[in-house]
Amino acid sequence: MRVFTTVKNLPKIVFTRYRAMLIPVYILALLLLLAPPAISEVLQMEGEATGNLYHKDSFKWTEEPIRVFAVYDKTFIDDITYVVGGKGDYETRGLLFELGQPGRANTENRYEREKFLNLLKKSQAWLVTATTEQVRETRYLSRIFISFDIDLVPGQEGRENTLRIKIKDHTKKRRLTLHLNAYQVGQLITLLEQVPDAFTSMAEMYGERSLGGGGK
């Protein structure tokens, strides 16, 4: 059962109901993708996900939304998944590449979404165990992606352990740090697991690309 929906609004991406203009980011230049802006298909994964944001000025926490978008273009070399955290002035988006461009500079960044998802699953299991056993130190090494830094943060006396995700938005030159408990990590996992079906659906609707990317 497909549970994703067509997107109508997403920062920095201009939409009609089924069409969207993908605003290029400088990271694409680093990947040797110097093409002009591409007309792309965008679907938002359905479901709720949140993370907790600490405000240093007020010493308070707020719960912020997390959304996941699949971006597909049959003329583009790769599919891209966007993870958008926060709202309003805090809204920040990071991207995850699907396959990348074999033989090019981003070979080490291939299957980013899959690696990201696997790390979330391992982290969720650690959070449950660490909180139950009141672990006071992080046992899991951090992982750095193009748009994300991830590490596990122990709470006081081993309580309230969280997964810390730092989202780096290359278009806004902004960073947002969200803390997720085990339940919230599960919410994000659920959204990201919908992405392959979204790409398959878009490939069936708009046509598969001849080179690179997913949707097959």
KAHU-V116546 format. One record per residue. SS is DSSP state (a for helix, b for strand, c for the rest). OMEGA is omega in degrees with one decimal (NA if undefined). Layout:
ss | omega
SS | OMEGA
SS | OMEGA
This chain:
ss | omega
c | -179.9
c | -174.4
c | 178.9
c | -177.6
b | 176.4
b | -176.6
c | 173.1
c | -176.6
c | 174.5
b | -177.1
c | 175.7
c | 175.8
b | -175.4
b | -170.7
b | 148.5
c | -176.5
c | -176.7
c | -177.0
c | 179.7
b | 176.3
b | -178.7
b | 179.3
c | -177.0
c | 175.7
c | -173.2
a | -179.4
a | 178.1
a | 176.9
a | 177.4
a | 179.3
c | 178.0
c | 176.0
c | -172.6
c | -179.2
c | 175.4
c | -179.7
c | -175.4
b | 173.3
b | -169.5
b | 173.6
b | -176.7
b | 174.1
b | 175.2
b | 178.0
c | -177.0
c | 179.4
c | -178.2
c | 172.7
c | -178.4
b | 171.7
b | -176.4
b | -177.7
b | 177.7
b | -179.8
b | -176.0
c | -177.6
c | -177.8
c | -179.3
c | -179.7
b | 176.7
b | 171.4
b | 176.9
b | -174.8
b | 179.2
b | 172.0
b | -179.9
b | -179.0
b | -178.5
b | 173.7
b | -178.1
b | -175.1
b | 174.2
c | -176.1
c | 178.5
c | -177.0
c | -174.2
c | -173.5
c | 171.2
c | -179.5
b | 174.2
b | 176.7
b | 171.8
b | -176.0
b | -179.9
b | 177.5
c | 179.2
c | 178.8
a | -178.0
a | -178.2
a | -172.9
c | -175.5
b | -178.7
b | 175.3
b | -176.5
b | 176.9
b | 178.9
b | -179.9
c | -176.5
c | -176.0
c | -177.2
c | -176.3
c | 177.8
c | -179.9
c | -171.8
c | -175.3
c | -179.6
a | -178.6
a | -178.9
a | -179.9
c | 177.7
c | -179.1
a | -178.7
a | -179.8
a | 178.3
a | 178.5
a | -179.1
a | 179.1
a | 178.5
a | 177.7
a | -178.6
a | 178.3
a | -179.1
a | 179.7
a | 178.6
a | 178.5
a | -178.5
a | 179.1
a | -178.9
a | -177.2
a | 179.8
a | 179.4
a | -177.2
a | -179.6
c | 177.1
c | -175.5
c | -178.5
c | 178.2
c | 178.7
c | -172.0
c | -179.4
c | 178.8
c | 178.9
b | -178.0
b | 174.3
c | 178.8
c | -175.3
c | -174.6
b | 165.4
b | -175.4
b | 171.0
b | -179.2
b | -174.8
b | 178.3
c | 176.4
c | 179.1
a | -179.6
a | 178.5
a | 179.9
c | 177.3
c | 174.1
c | -177.1
b | 169.6
b | -179.0
b | 179.4
b | 175.9
b | -179.4
b | 179.5
b | 179.8
b | -174.7
c | 180.0
c | -179.7
c | -174.8
c | -174.9
b | 175.9
b | 178.3
b | 179.7
b | 178.8
b | 176.3
b | -177.9
b | 171.0
c | -174.8
a | 179.7
a | -179.9
a | 174.7
a | 177.2
a | 177.2
a | -179.5
a | 176.0
a | -179.5
a | 178.9
a | -176.2
a | 179.3
c | 178.1
c | -170.4
a | -179.3
a | 178.6
a | 177.9
a | 179.1
a | 178.0
a | 179.5
a | -179.3
a | 177.3
a | 178.2
a | -176.7
a | -171.8
a | 178.3
c | 179.9
c | 175.1
c | -178.3
c | -177.6
c | 171.6
c | 173.8
c | -178.9
c | 179.5
c | 179.1
c | NA
